[in-house]
């Protein structure tokens, strides 16, 4: 099992309390003290405080404090960020995903106290990775709905009315020639037919003073797009490409394409001649293929102590030392069964969660009592103040009653974030487990349909090591701490006495 507490970890505290929140009494000082108390309970060192008090949560990544925090993460000055809840980090979902990717890339931890997510713990890492997978599913479902709408429009022959191809513009939902651009595009075909080099065409267009639609100089990539796009011969196809990664695209089936007829810029004969040359040139150069992604690439070990790998086009994991082998499909099947068994121990899980629930309930009851006591002292102080204003007591009597109450209120208020931090500590080690278990059933159902890359991410989040022997497979999970271990950890933090 991974160590539950990472000592000597350097963290930063993120404080973003809007002006509206501050008006309602939600102070930055309270959030900072709560975060410091939590860091202290973990044995961490607070190196920086990033104060965005009064900043809106709609967009924070361009804020100077956010940029400073990200630079500190990049240079390793801090390796974790503590904040009271995700909405305090940002209210912009896209930004939250970007923060998530950034921290994952730099092996840093996000610690959200209210949501009980701490990626420095085994439970937090599992929950965090599963959240990413389910967020990806949601994005894919949205994309599928959008694609279905686009496909329907394409089949009906209705244009999407996106950006018009170079040389044209949209007018009354029809493609009409753009006078200046059409001239440049026609010249590009003529030049390529003569010189057969995209770079040469770009150089000649730039020398003649022509620029792209965006006002930048021509390059061979822009020339290639202009030459290979079919609208120049009188027919514009849309809904042809499905994005696959940041820069790649995959051609959709022709049955999904839409088309719009338009006035040709060049003859079909010239278009075919140019694109036949381009096709022949592409045959002589092929982009290197993507390396295969294996689900247990970093986890599979042979019982002899060496790692196991999958050779190109091989259906098996193989140990290069002793030639021990296991089929890929067999190992994945065993892992899926073990994954289900790992989460399917209701008696043990119920016992641990029940113990954790009991400890948490006691602390929450104490916190509620503490909050009531604060309110009671405030009410007493208010009544004393009113008596003084109404002449019911003298200034000497007012000081005699009010000052002790004020001192006690300050003591109670100072203790409040410490109590909250202790509850945060317990929730992080309990609620993450509950959420992972809750999502597990959905994970089993979706597992066969998951892409290999998503399976790999989940496996790396849940598994320490897989040892493959002769007829035996030992899978070591990064299992969650039990309630007994949590109690032991709390005693170690408190020390003797």
C-alpha positions in Angstrom: 0.0 0.0 0.0 1.2 3.5 -0.7 2.0 5.7 2.2 -1.1 7.6 3.4 0.9 10.7 4.5 3.6 12.3 2.3 6.0 14.1 4.7 7.9 17.2 3.7 5.6 17.9 0.8 5.6 21.6 -0.3 2.2 23.0 -1.2 0.5 26.2 -2.0 -2.9 27.5 -0.8 -5.3 28.9 -3.3 -7.8 31.5 -2.1 -10.5 32.9 -4.3 -13.4 34.4 -2.5 -15.7 36.6 -4.6 -16.8 40.1 -3.5 -20.3 38.7 -3.1 -19.1 35.8 -0.9 -17.1 38.3 1.3 -20.2 40.4 1.7 -21.9 37.3 3.1 -19.1 36.8 5.7 -17.1 34.2 3.8 -13.6 35.6 4.5 -10.3 34.8 2.8 -8.6 34.5 6.2 -11.0 31.6 7.1 -10.2 29.7 3.9 -6.5 30.2 4.5 -6.6 29.0 8.1 -8.6 25.9 7.1 -6.2 25.0 4.4 -3.1 25.6 6.7 -4.7 23.3 9.3 -5.3 20.6 6.7 -1.7 20.9 5.5 -0.4 20.7 9.0 -2.4 17.5 9.6 -0.7 15.9 6.6 2.7 17.1 7.7 3.1 19.3 4.7 4.9 22.7 4.4 3.0 25.6 3.0 5.3 27.5 0.7 3.0 30.0 -1.1 -0.4 31.6 -0.8 -2.1 32.6 -4.0 -4.7 35.3 -3.2 -7.4 36.0 -5.8 -9.8 37.5 -3.3 -12.6 39.4 -5.2 -11.8 37.7 -8.5 -14.7 36.2 -10.5 -14.6 32.4 -11.1 -15.6 32.6 -14.7 -12.0 32.8 -15.9 -9.0 32.7 -13.7 -6.1 31.1 -15.6 -4.9 34.4 -17.0 -4.9 36.0 -13.6 -1.3 37.0 -12.4 -1.6 34.8 -9.3 -2.8 31.8 -11.4 0.2 32.3 -13.7 2.5 32.5 -10.7 1.1 29.3 -9.3 1.5 27.4 -12.5 5.1 28.6 -12.8 5.8 27.4 -9.3 4.3 24.0 -10.2 6.5 23.8 -13.4 9.7 24.5 -11.5 8.9 22.2 -8.7 8.7 24.9 -6.0 5.4 23.4 -4.9 3.9 19.9 -5.7 0.3 20.4 -4.6 -2.4 23.0 -4.3 -4.9 23.1 -1.5 -8.3 24.9 -1.9 -11.6 24.8 -0.1 -13.7 23.5 -3.0 -13.6 23.1 -6.8 -15.8 26.2 -7.3 -13.1 28.2 -5.6 -10.5 27.0 -8.0 -12.6 28.0 -11.0 -16.3 28.0 -12.0 -15.3 27.5 -15.6 -15.6 23.8 -16.5 -13.1 24.1 -19.4 -10.6 25.7 -17.1 -11.1 23.0 -14.4 -10.3 20.4 -17.1 -7.2 22.4 -18.2 -6.0 22.7 -14.6 -6.5 18.9 -14.2 -4.4 18.2 -17.3 -1.7 20.7 -16.2 -1.3 19.2 -12.7 -1.4 15.6 -14.1 1.4 16.5 -16.6 3.6 17.9 -13.9 2.9 15.1 -11.4 1.4 17.6 -8.9 -1.6 17.1 -6.6 -5.0 18.9 -6.4 -6.5 18.9 -2.9 -10.2 20.0 -2.7 -11.3 20.0 0.9 -15.1 20.2 0.5 -15.2 17.5 -2.3 -12.8 15.4 -0.3 -10.5 14.9 -3.3 -6.8 14.6 -2.5 -4.7 13.2 -5.3 -1.8 12.5 -2.9 -3.8 9.6 -1.5 -4.7 6.3 -3.2 -8.4 7.0 -3.0 -8.0 10.5 -4.3 -5.9 9.3 -7.3 -8.5 6.6 -8.1 -11.4 9.1 -7.8 -9.6 11.7 -9.8 -8.8 9.4 -12.7 -12.3 8.0 -12.8 -13.7 11.5 -12.9 -11.5 12.2 -15.9 -12.8 9.1 -17.7 -16.4 9.9 -17.0 -15.9 13.5 -18.1 -14.5 12.2 -21.3 -17.6 10.0 -21.8 -19.8 13.0 -21.3 -17.8 15.0 -23.8 -18.1 12.2 -26.3 -21.8 11.9 -25.8 -22.2 15.6 -26.5 -20.0 15.2 -29.6 -22.2 12.3 -30.8 -25.3 14.5 -30.5 -23.7 17.3 -32.4 -22.4 14.8 -35.1 -26.0 13.4 -35.4 -27.3 16.9 -36.1 -24.6 17.6 -38.6 -25.2 14.3 -40.4 -29.0 15.0 -40.6 -28.3 18.4 -42.2 -25.8 16.8 -44.6 -28.2 14.2 -45.8 -30.9 16.9 -46.4 -28.3 18.8 -48.4 -28.3 21.7 -46.0 -24.9 23.5 -45.5 -23.4 23.9 -42.1 -22.5 27.5 -42.9 -19.0 27.3 -41.3 -16.0 29.1 -42.7 -16.2 29.3 -46.5 -13.3 27.6 -48.4 -10.6 30.0 -49.7 -11.8 31.7 -52.9 -15.4 31.8 -51.8 -17.8 33.4 -49.3 -21.3 32.6 -48.0 -24.1 34.8 -49.4 -27.8 33.9 -48.9 -26.7 30.4 -47.8 -24.9 29.8 -51.1 -21.2 29.8 -52.0 -20.2 32.6 -54.3 -16.7 33.5 -55.5 -14.7 36.0 -53.6 -13.2 38.3 -56.3 -9.7 38.8 -54.8 -9.3 35.3 -53.3 -10.6 33.5 -56.4 -7.9 35.1 -58.5 -5.1 34.1 -56.0 -6.4 30.5 -55.8 -6.5 30.2 -59.6 -2.9 31.4 -59.8 -1.9 28.8 -57.2 -3.2 26.0 -59.4 -1.4 27.4 -62.5 1.9 27.8 -60.6 1.7 24.3 -59.1 1.0 22.8 -62.5 4.1 24.5 -63.8 6.6 24.0 -60.9 5.1 20.9 -59.1 6.3 22.2 -55.7 4.1 23.6 -52.9 7.0 25.5 -51.4 7.8 27.1 -54.7 4.1 28.2 -55.1 4.1 29.7 -51.7 7.3 31.6 -52.4 6.0 33.0 -55.7 2.7 34.1 -54.2 4.4 35.9 -51.3 6.8 37.6 -53.7 3.8 38.9 -55.7 2.5 40.4 -52.5 -0.4 38.0 -52.0 -1.4 36.9 -48.4 -3.7 34.3 -46.9 -7.2 35.2 -45.7 -5.7 35.7 -42.3 -3.2 38.2 -43.6 -0.1 36.0 -43.1 2.5 34.8 -45.7 1.8 31.6 -47.6 3.4 28.4 -46.6 3.4 24.9 -48.2 0.7 23.7 -45.8 -1.7 26.4 -46.7 -1.0 25.9 -50.4 -1.7 22.1 -50.0 -5.1 22.8 -48.4 -6.1 25.3 -51.1 -5.0 22.9 -53.9 -6.6 19.7 -52.5 -10.0 21.2 -51.6 -12.6 20.3 -54.2 -14.7 23.6 -54.3 -12.3 25.0 -57.0 -13.8 22.5 -59.5 -17.4 23.4 -58.6 -18.4 21.2 -55.7 -17.8 21.8 -52.0 -18.0 18.8 -49.6 -18.6 19.3 -45.9 -18.9 16.9 -42.9 -16.1 14.8 -44.3 -13.5 14.8 -41.5 -13.8 13.6 -37.9 -11.2 15.0 -35.6 -8.9 12.4 -34.1 -6.5 14.2 -31.7 -5.2 17.7 -31.7 -4.0 17.8 -35.4 -5.2 14.7 -37.0 -8.4 13.9 -38.8 -10.1 10.7 -40.0 -12.2 10.6 -43.2 -15.9 9.8 -42.6 -17.9 7.4 -44.8 -19.1 9.1 -48.0 -22.7 8.4 -47.0 -22.3 11.1 -44.2 -20.9 13.8 -46.5 -22.9 16.8 -47.5 -22.3 18.8 -50.6 -22.9 22.3 -52.1 -22.6 23.1 -55.8 -20.7 26.4 -56.6 -19.2 28.2 -59.6 -15.9 26.6 -60.4 -12.7 28.7 -60.2 -10.7 26.3 -62.5 -11.5 23.5 -64.9 -12.0 20.0 -63.5 -9.2 18.8 -65.8 -6.7 21.2 -64.1 -7.9 20.2 -60.7 -7.5 16.5 -61.4 -4.0 17.1 -62.9 -2.8 19.0 -59.8 -4.2 16.5 -57.3 -2.8 13.5 -59.2 0.7 15.1 -58.8 0.1 15.7 -55.1 -1.1 12.1 -54.6 2.0 10.7 -56.3 4.2 12.9 -54.2 2.5 11.7 -51.0 3.1 8.1 -51.9 6.8 8.6 -51.6 6.5 9.9 -48.0 4.4 8.4 -45.2 4.0 9.6 -41.7 5.4 7.1 -39.1 2.7 5.0 -37.6 1.5 5.4 -34.0 3.1 3.1 -31.5 0.6 0.6 -30.1 -0.7 1.4 -26.7 -0.8 -1.6 -24.3 -3.0 -1.6 -21.2 -0.5 -3.0 -18.8 2.7 -1.7 -20.5 4.2 -0.3 -17.3 2.6 -2.7 -14.9 3.3 -6.3 -16.2 6.3 -8.0 -14.5 7.5 -11.5 -14.8 8.0 -13.6 -11.7 11.7 -13.7 -12.7 11.9 -9.9 -11.9 11.9 -8.5 -15.5 9.2 -6.5 -17.2 7.0 -8.0 -19.8 6.3 -6.3 -23.2 4.2 -6.8 -26.3 6.2 -7.0 -29.4 4.9 -5.5 -32.6 1.9 -7.4 -34.0 2.2 -9.9 -31.2 -0.9 -11.0 -29.3 1.1 -11.8 -26.1 3.1 -10.2 -23.3 6.5 -11.7 -23.3 9.4 -11.7 -20.8 12.7 -11.1 -22.7 14.7 -12.8 -20.0 12.9 -16.1 -19.5 10.4 -16.0 -22.4 7.4 -16.3 -20.1 4.2 -15.5 -22.0 0.6 -14.6 -21.5 -2.0 -13.6 -24.2 -3.2 -10.0 -24.0 -6.9 -11.0 -24.0 -6.3 -13.5 -21.1 -4.5 -10.9 -18.9 -7.2 -8.3 -19.5 -10.0 -10.8 -18.7 -8.3 -11.8 -15.4 -7.8 -8.1 -14.5 -11.5 -7.3 -15.1 -12.5 -10.2 -12.9 -10.0 -9.1 -10.2 -11.2 -5.5 -10.5 -14.8 -6.6 -9.8 -13.7 -8.8 -6.9 -11.6 -5.9 -5.5 -14.7 -3.7 -5.2 -17.2 -6.5 -4.5 -16.4 -7.3 -0.8 -19.5 -5.7 0.8 -19.0 -6.9 4.3 -15.4 -5.7 4.6 -16.2 -2.4 2.9 -19.4 -1.8 4.9 -17.4 -2.4 8.2 -14.7 0.0 7.2 -17.1 2.7 6.0 -19.3 2.3 9.0 -16.4 2.9 11.4 -15.3 5.9 9.3 -18.9 7.2 9.3 -19.1 6.9 13.1 -15.8 8.9 13.6 -16.9 11.4 11.0 -20.3 11.9 12.6 -18.8 12.5 16.0 -16.5 15.2 14.5 -19.4 16.8 12.6 -21.6 16.9 15.7 -18.7 18.6 17.5 -18.5 21.1 14.7 -22.2 21.8 14.8 -22.0 22.3 18.6 -19.1 24.7 18.1 -21.0 26.7 15.5 -24.0 27.0 17.8 -21.7 28.2 20.6 -20.3 30.9 18.3 -23.8 32.0 17.5 -24.8 32.0 21.1 -21.9 34.2 22.1 -22.7 36.6 19.3 -26.3 36.8 20.4 -25.2 37.6 24.0 -22.9 40.3 22.7 -25.6 41.8 20.6 -28.0 41.9 23.6 -25.3 43.5 25.8 -24.7 46.1 23.1 -28.3 46.9 22.9 -28.6 47.3 26.6 -25.7 49.7 26.6 -27.3 51.8 23.8 -30.7 51.8 25.6 -29.0 53.0 28.8 -29.7 49.7 30.6 -26.0 49.3 31.7 -23.1 51.7 32.2 -20.0 51.8 30.1 -18.2 50.0 32.9 -20.8 47.3 33.1 -20.7 47.0 29.3 -16.9 46.5 29.3 -17.2 43.9 32.1 -19.6 41.7 30.1 -18.6 42.5 26.5 -14.9 42.1 26.7 -14.8 38.5 28.0 -17.5 37.5 25.4 -15.4 39.1 22.7 -12.3 37.1 23.8 -14.3 33.9 23.8 -15.7 34.6 20.4 -12.2 35.1 19.0 -11.1 31.8 20.5 -14.1 29.9 19.1 -13.7 31.5 15.7 -10.0 30.6 15.6 -10.7 27.0 16.4 -13.5 26.7 13.8 -11.2 26.2 10.7 -9.1 23.7 12.6 -12.2 21.6 13.3 -13.2 21.9 9.6 -9.7 20.8 8.5 -9.9 17.7 10.7 -13.2 16.8 9.2 -11.8 17.4 5.7 -8.9 15.0 6.5 -11.4 12.3 7.4 -13.6 12.9 4.4 -10.7 12.7 2.0 -10.0 9.2 3.3 -13.6 8.1 3.3 -15.7 9.9 0.7 -13.2 9.2 -2.1 -13.6 5.5 -1.4 -17.4 5.8 -1.4 -17.4 7.6 -4.8 -15.0 5.1 -6.4 -17.2 2.3 -5.2 -20.4 4.1 -6.4 -18.8 4.6 -9.9 -17.5 1.0 -10.0 -20.7 -0.5 -11.3 -20.8 1.9 -14.2 -17.2 1.1 -14.9 -17.9 -2.7 -15.1 -20.7 -2.1 -17.6 -18.6 0.3 -19.8 -15.3 -1.6 -19.6 -15.6 -3.7 -22.8 -16.4 -0.5 -24.8 -13.6 1.6 -23.4 -10.7 2.6 -25.6 -7.4 1.0 -24.7 -6.0 4.4 -23.6 -8.8 4.9 -21.0 -8.3 1.3 -19.7 -4.6 2.0 -19.4 -5.3 5.2 -17.3 -7.6 3.3 -15.0 -5.3 0.4 -14.6 -2.4 2.7 -13.7 -4.5 4.5 -11.2 -5.7 1.4 -9.4 -2.8 -1.1 -9.7 0.7 -1.1 -8.2 2.1 -4.1 -10.0 1.1 -7.3 -11.9 3.4 -10.3 -11.4 2.9 -13.1 -13.9 4.3 -16.5 -13.1 3.9 -20.0 -14.2 0.1 -20.5 -13.9 -0.2 -17.7 -11.3 -1.0 -14.0 -11.6 -0.6 -11.6 -8.6 -2.3 -8.2 -9.0 -1.4 -5.7 -6.3 -4.0 -2.9 -6.0 -3.4 0.6 -4.5 -6.2 -0.2 -2.1 -7.8 2.4 0.1 -6.8 2.7 3.8 -9.1 0.9 6.3 -10.8 2.6 9.2 -8.3 1.0 11.6 -5.4 2.4 9.6 -7.1 5.8 9.6 -7.4 5.7 13.4 -3.8 4.7 13.7 -2.7 7.6 11.5 -4.7 10.0 13.6 -3.1 8.8 16.8 0.4 9.2 15.2 -0.5 12.8 14.2 -1.7 13.6 17.7 1.3 12.1 19.4 1.4 10.5 22.8 -0.8 11.6 25.6 
